[in-house]
Amino acid sequence: MRSFIVPRDAAGERVDKVLSQLEPQWSRAFIQKMLAEGRVHVRGSAVSKSYKCGPDDHLDVDDPPLQPIAAEAQDIPLDIRYEDDDLLVVNKARGMVVHPAPGNPDGTLVNALLHHCGGSLSGINGEIRPGIVHRIDKDTSGLLIVAKTDAAHRALAQQISAHTFRREYRAVLHGHFREQTGTVHAPIGRSEKDRKRMCVTQKNARDAVTHYEILEELGAFSYAALRLETGRTHQIRVHMAYIGHPVAGDPVYGPKNGVTELHGQCLHAGLIGFTHPADGRYIEIVSELPPYFEDFLQKLRNRFGRETYAEG
């Protein structure tokens, strides 16, 4: 079961609209199907799609029943950094989509995982996203964790919800920062002007916190370490653009005359740390910067020199 609290400014809105804002990964059709099946509850009672939310309502959503996995297994190489009977950690290549979607029906990480793991993937996220506990964008490289069992999936999702799951990124950002460390605490929701974009907004938004530390200043750019306290869609990209320092190469949130040679944002998920759901061990996995990232950094260093700060 998943639970959501209705933001005060969403009071009076229909429940299907509110859920689509609180969980952007769910399509409106999927939400309406859950409502029709009686899987959305308020104060213990199932509600229909016409239900209008009250301020601070708690929406409890039952997990959907397990369905046969529709995505096809494909023999695609994977860079696996850790694996056991409960989970695995994969270092995703830049340009790889995490799961099938319109426009990307195959060739995704899920297709590769189905070939590698066979039927040993959690089914909580349904037939298109088996095993996927969290995601990173197509053009973001780096580490993500995959659950093989439903029990592991629930335990890892709970760590993410409780902010005890550690996720650190590296990014090249536009501009120089006045302070070498800082925090962006600003809610993120879907843009009303463009449904494909997220933005900082108070309307139908979810709390979002990103911590940053500047490691080097390189001409008109800064090389930074970033730590997610929450994990909203496009969170780092949105937060950095919001404070005037978009990720270099970002085609969505960056400047129109951005860095085209990167062919996407210069953003790498370089570290994850978690408590193993089966035995309680703390595990930390680190991924080195990929070639595209190192090459861009070196070009900036060669051109502008470098001013380095202590890495914490």
Beta strands, then each sheet from edge to edge (+ up, - down):
strand 1: 2-5
strand 2: 40-42
strand 3: 45-46
strand 4: 58-61
strand 5: 80-83
strand 6: 87-92
strand 7: 141-147
strand 8: 166-174
strand 9: 181-185
strand 10: 188-190
strand 11: 198-200
strand 12: 209-218
strand 13: 221-228
strand 14: 267-275
strand 15: 282-286
strand 16: 307-308
sheet 1: 1+ 4- 2+ 3-
sheet 2: 5+ 6- 7+ 14+ 8- 13+ 12- 9+
sheet 3: 5+ 6- 7+ 14+ 15-
sheet 4: 5+ 6- 7+ 14+ 8- 13+ 12- 16+
sheet 5: 10+ 11-
end
